[in-house]
Amino acid sequence: MRAFAAFARRRSFSGAAQELRISQPAVSKHIADIERELGMLLVERRTRDGTLTAAGEFLANHVLRAEGILVQAARGAAEFCKPGSGSLTIVASGVIGTYLLPEVIAQFQHAYPGARVALELGTSTTAVESLRSHRAELGFIGRYVTAPEIEAEPLLEDKILLVGPPRLANERLSRNELRSLTWISREEGSATRALAEAACADLGIAPRRRLELPSWEAIKLAVRRGYGIAACSRFAVEEELRAGSLTLIPVRRWNVQKTMSIIRVRDAALTPSAEQFLRLLRARWGRMPSRGPPRKRRRGDQKNSR
């Protein structure tokens, strides 16, 4: 099974042999033994691209998940011998992973210098898949999860703001003007994109041009340079709105919100590192007030704040 799992990951006999530090014929023999026991082919040997049969894909799904559970169990058990020395893998969607988690991870590493934390960024969809395959222990996303084996804990409310370049400051755009602008967003699977598109449909706004970019920093840069507008989390744009490098675009009846959530495999026992991280996270964000969009500071405000 270890040989088959390695083949499923690497999609080649040579890659599996290198991972397991055994010979390529030994990997082939182990997989042939499983095929003989099951009475069916798992690997398409007529091709050289590591193609699995339908039965092979089915078995690989379960074997890789089981292997992930065993790895987590071994790491978690070791932590009971040496507290604060574990390894934690976290997966997060773009906004929460870029703007909220890094500071908490730094605080966690400072409190537990012997622990190791790996943060993987993706969309809400890829975060759920990482948990399902047990490649990560905790996930943080910005959309509702319906997967039966995943449970979600609401963590923080977020607002989705429509922002544009400074030249649009104080402009009240018509529906036709909004349609004519380029709408810049993340790729499919982004919770923010899905909510913004649903809001546009409700308001009768059908953008004629769209642009997909792979990160929120790239999106903000494109908007600042005047290439379009974007629907972004308030956490992603609050500094730019205060500085005036982006401007808030008022749209009547635009009221888009989302709940950022912690996700984990249902009923799975967490490692001590994961439990410690969640305690730190809840203590920090439990005190975080719900803030509206930041406004530009006026001269009077500066004078009064001195």
C-alpha positions in Angstrom: 0.0 0.0 0.0 2.9 2.4 0.7 4.3 1.7 -2.8 0.9 2.3 -4.3 0.4 5.5 -2.3 3.8 6.7 -3.5 2.9 5.9 -7.1 -0.4 7.7 -6.8 1.4 10.8 -5.5 4.3 10.8 -8.0 2.5 9.2 -10.9 5.5 7.2 -11.9 7.3 4.0 -10.8 10.7 5.8 -10.8 9.3 8.6 -8.7 7.7 6.2 -6.2 11.0 4.2 -6.0 12.9 7.4 -5.3 10.5 8.4 -2.5 10.6 5.0 -0.8 14.3 4.5 -1.5 13.8 1.1 -3.1 14.2 -0.2 -6.6 11.7 0.5 -9.4 11.1 -3.3 -10.0 10.2 -3.6 -6.3 7.6 -0.8 -6.6 6.1 -2.6 -9.6 6.0 -5.9 -7.8 4.3 -4.4 -4.7 1.6 -2.9 -6.9 1.2 -6.1 -9.0 0.7 -8.0 -5.7 -2.2 -5.7 -4.8 -3.7 -6.0 -8.3 -3.5 -9.8 -8.0 -5.1 -9.8 -4.6 -8.0 -7.5 -5.8 -8.3 -9.2 -9.1 -8.2 -5.9 -11.1 -5.7 -3.5 -12.7 -4.9 -0.3 -10.8 -2.3 1.2 -13.2 -2.4 1.7 -16.9 0.9 0.2 -18.0 0.4 1.0 -21.7 1.0 4.7 -20.9 4.0 6.3 -19.3 2.2 9.2 -17.6 1.2 7.5 -14.4 -2.4 7.0 -15.4 -4.5 5.1 -12.9 -7.6 3.0 -13.9 -11.0 4.0 -12.4 -10.4 1.4 -9.7 -6.9 2.8 -9.1 -8.2 6.3 -8.7 -10.8 5.1 -6.2 -8.3 3.1 -4.2 -5.8 6.0 -4.3 -8.3 8.4 -2.8 -8.8 6.2 0.2 -5.2 5.1 0.6 -3.8 8.7 0.5 -6.3 9.9 3.0 -5.6 7.0 5.3 -1.8 7.7 5.0 -2.5 11.4 5.9 -4.4 10.3 9.0 -1.5 8.1 10.1 1.1 10.9 9.6 -1.0 13.3 11.7 -1.5 10.6 14.4 2.3 10.0 14.6 3.1 13.7 14.8 0.4 14.3 17.4 1.5 11.4 19.6 5.1 12.6 19.6 4.0 16.0 20.9 2.8 14.4 24.2 6.5 13.4 24.9 7.7 16.9 24.1 5.0 19.6 24.4 5.3 22.6 22.1 7.4 20.8 19.5 4.8 19.6 17.0 4.2 20.3 13.3 1.0 22.0 12.1 -0.1 22.4 8.5 -2.7 25.1 7.9 -4.5 25.9 4.7 -6.3 29.1 4.1 -8.1 31.0 1.4 -6.5 34.2 0.1 -7.8 37.0 2.3 -7.6 35.3 5.6 -4.3 33.6 4.8 -2.7 36.8 3.5 -4.0 39.5 5.9 -5.1 37.8 9.1 -3.2 34.6 9.8 0.4 35.6 9.4 0.5 37.7 12.5 -1.2 35.0 14.6 1.3 32.4 13.3 4.2 34.7 14.2 2.7 35.0 17.7 2.3 31.3 18.0 5.9 30.6 16.9 7.1 33.1 19.5 5.1 31.4 22.2 6.1 27.9 21.1 9.6 28.2 19.4 9.9 24.4 19.0 6.7 24.1 16.9 6.7 24.3 13.1 3.8 25.8 11.2 3.3 25.5 7.5 0.7 27.8 5.8 -0.6 27.0 2.4 -2.7 29.5 0.4 -5.4 28.7 -2.0 -9.1 29.3 -2.6 -11.9 28.2 -0.3 -12.4 25.2 -2.6 -8.8 24.0 -2.4 -8.8 24.5 1.3 -11.6 22.1 1.7 -9.9 19.5 -0.5 -6.7 19.8 1.5 -8.6 18.9 4.7 -10.5 16.1 3.0 -7.2 14.5 1.9 -5.6 15.2 5.3 -2.8 17.2 3.8 -3.7 19.9 6.3 -5.1 19.8 9.8 -6.9 23.2 10.1 -8.4 25.3 7.4 -9.7 28.9 7.3 -12.1 30.0 4.6 -14.6 32.7 3.7 -17.6 30.7 2.6 -20.2 28.2 3.9 -19.1 24.5 3.6 -21.6 21.7 2.7 -19.1 18.8 2.7 -20.5 16.2 5.1 -17.1 15.3 6.6 -16.1 18.9 7.2 -17.4 21.0 10.1 -17.1 24.8 10.2 -16.9 27.2 13.2 -17.8 30.8 12.4 -14.9 33.1 13.4 -15.2 36.6 12.0 -17.6 38.7 9.9 -16.2 40.3 6.8 -17.6 43.0 4.4 -16.9 42.9 0.7 -16.2 46.4 -0.6 -16.2 47.6 -4.2 -13.0 49.6 -4.8 -11.5 51.5 -7.7 -8.6 53.8 -8.6 -8.3 57.3 -7.0 -9.6 59.0 -10.1 -13.1 57.6 -9.3 -13.2 59.2 -5.8 -16.5 60.9 -5.1 -17.9 59.5 -8.3 -21.4 57.9 -8.2 -21.3 55.5 -11.2 -24.4 54.5 -13.1 -25.3 50.9 -13.8 -24.1 51.2 -17.4 -20.8 52.8 -16.3 -20.3 49.9 -13.9 -21.0 47.4 -16.7 -18.4 49.1 -18.9 -15.5 48.8 -16.4 -13.2 45.8 -16.2 -14.0 43.8 -13.0 -10.9 42.2 -11.6 -11.1 39.1 -9.4 -9.5 36.0 -8.2 -9.9 32.7 -10.0 -12.9 30.3 -9.8 -13.3 28.9 -6.3 -12.8 32.2 -4.5 -15.6 32.9 -2.0 -15.2 36.7 -2.5 -15.6 36.3 -6.2 -18.7 34.1 -5.9 -20.4 36.5 -3.5 -19.6 39.5 -5.7 -20.9 37.8 -8.8 -24.1 36.9 -7.0 -24.5 40.5 -5.8 -24.0 41.8 -9.4 -26.6 39.4 -10.7 -29.1 40.6 -8.0 -28.4 44.3 -8.9 -28.6 43.7 -12.7 -24.9 44.5 -13.3 -23.4 42.3 -16.0 -19.8 43.3 -16.5 -18.7 43.2 -20.1 -15.0 42.6 -19.3 -13.4 40.5 -16.6 -9.8 39.9 -15.5 -8.6 37.1 -13.3 -5.4 37.5 -11.3 -3.8 35.0 -8.9 -3.5 37.1 -5.7 -5.2 40.0 -3.9 -1.9 42.0 -4.0 -1.9 41.7 -7.8 -5.6 42.7 -8.0 -5.0 45.8 -5.8 -2.0 46.8 -7.9 -4.0 46.5 -11.1 -6.9 48.6 -9.6 -4.5 51.3 -8.4 -3.0 51.6 -11.9 -6.5 52.2 -13.3 -7.1 48.9 -15.1 -10.5 48.3 -13.5 -12.4 47.8 -10.2 -12.6 45.0 -7.8 -14.8 43.6 -5.0 -12.4 43.0 -2.1 -12.5 42.1 1.6 -12.3 45.1 3.9 -9.3 43.5 5.5 -7.5 43.4 2.2 -8.0 47.1 1.3 -8.3 49.0 4.6 -4.7 50.4 4.4 -5.1 51.5 0.8 -8.4 53.2 1.6 -6.9 55.1 4.5 -3.9 56.2 2.3 -6.2 57.1 -0.6 -4.4 54.8 -3.1 -7.8 53.1 -3.6 -11.3 54.6 -3.3 -14.6 53.2 -2.2 -17.2 53.0 -5.0 -20.7 53.5 -3.6 -23.3 51.3 -5.2 -26.9 51.5 -4.1 -28.1 48.3 -2.3 -24.5 46.8 -2.4 -24.4 45.0 1.0 -22.2 42.0 0.6 -20.9 40.2 3.7 -19.3 36.8 4.4 -18.4 34.8 7.4 -14.8 33.6 7.8 -14.7 30.2 9.3 -12.4 27.6 10.9 -12.8 24.3 9.2 -11.6 20.8 10.3 -12.4 17.2 9.6 -15.6 16.3 11.6 -14.9 14.4 14.8 -11.2 14.2 14.2 -8.9 14.5 17.2 -6.7 17.5 16.8 -3.0 17.4 17.7 -1.8 19.4 20.7 -0.3 22.0 18.4 -3.6 22.5 16.6 -5.5 22.9 19.9 -2.9 25.5 21.1 -3.1 27.4 17.8 -6.9 27.5 18.0 -6.9 28.8 21.6 -4.5 31.6 20.6 -6.6 32.4 17.6 -9.9 32.6 19.4 -8.4 34.7 22.2 -7.2 37.2 19.6 -10.1 37.4 17.3 -12.7 37.0 20.0 -11.8 40.6 21.0 -11.7 42.0 17.5 -14.5 44.5 16.9 -16.6 44.5 13.8 -15.3 47.5 11.9 -16.8 49.3 9.0 -14.8 50.5 6.0 -12.1 52.9 6.9 -12.6 56.5 6.0 -10.0 59.1 5.0 -8.8 61.3 7.8 -9.8 64.9 7.5 -7.9 67.9 8.7 -10.2 68.4 11.6 -9.8 64.8 12.6 -6.0 65.2 12.6 -6.2 68.3 14.7 -8.5 66.7 17.2 -6.3 63.6 17.5 -3.2 65.5 18.5 
